[in-house]
Amino acid sequence: LQKGAIRYPQAHKEPVKAYDSDKASAFIKGLENEPALNKALLMTSLLLGLRRGEVVALKWDDVVFKKKCVSVNKSAYKEKGKPQALKPPKSQNSIRIVYFSDMYEAVLHEWRTEQEGQKNVSGTKRKEQGFIFTKENGDMISLYAPTEMCSKYEERCGLRHLKLHGLRHTCGSLLANNGAD
C-alpha cells in the first residue's frame, strides 16, 4: 500500500441458496393444497425461473398455450413515492421465451378459471389490464406480494426459508443437474 492509501473492506456476498431436487419436489407437492393464485405464482418462480418483477409483470397475452411458452419482455418495479410501473427486463438477454410443462399449464388454467370468476363478482370496479397475477380489482399485485407469499408458504409447509429469488436459482440448478446448458 502507498502511504495514505485507503484500504476498502472486501464485500462478502452470501451464496444464493437453492433447494435440491427432493426439497423442490416437496415444495411442489405442498402446493396441491394452496389457493390457485399462490400455486400458479410460486410455480412460475420455481418452474420457469423468472425474477420477481418478471412474474408480477406477466400478462395473459404473454402466454401461448398452443406452444406452451411464456414471453418474458417486461418487469415490474417500484420507486419510492411513486406507483408501481413496468419497464424492460434487467438486460437485453433477459427478454426471452420460456417453455413450460403440462403440469404448469394445468395450474395456469386453474388460476385463469378462478380469476375469471373474480371478474364476474367484482363487476365494474375491476380494472382489466390483462395481468396474470392480480389483486381483486384487476391491478397487478404488489412487487412485494410474491416474497411474502413464498415466506408464508414455506413456513406453513415446514420448508427451510429460501428467498423467492432462491426459487429462480433452484430452477437453474435443477436444469443444470439434468443436462441443460
Secondary structure by P-SEA (a helix, b strand, c coil): ccccbbbbcccccccbbbbcaaaaaaaaaaaccccaaaaaaaaaaacccccaaaaaaccccccccccccccccbbbbbcccccccccccccccccbbbbbcaaaaaaaaaaaaaaaaaaaaacccccccccccccccccccccaaaaaaaaaaaaaaccccccaaaaaaaaaaaaaaaccc
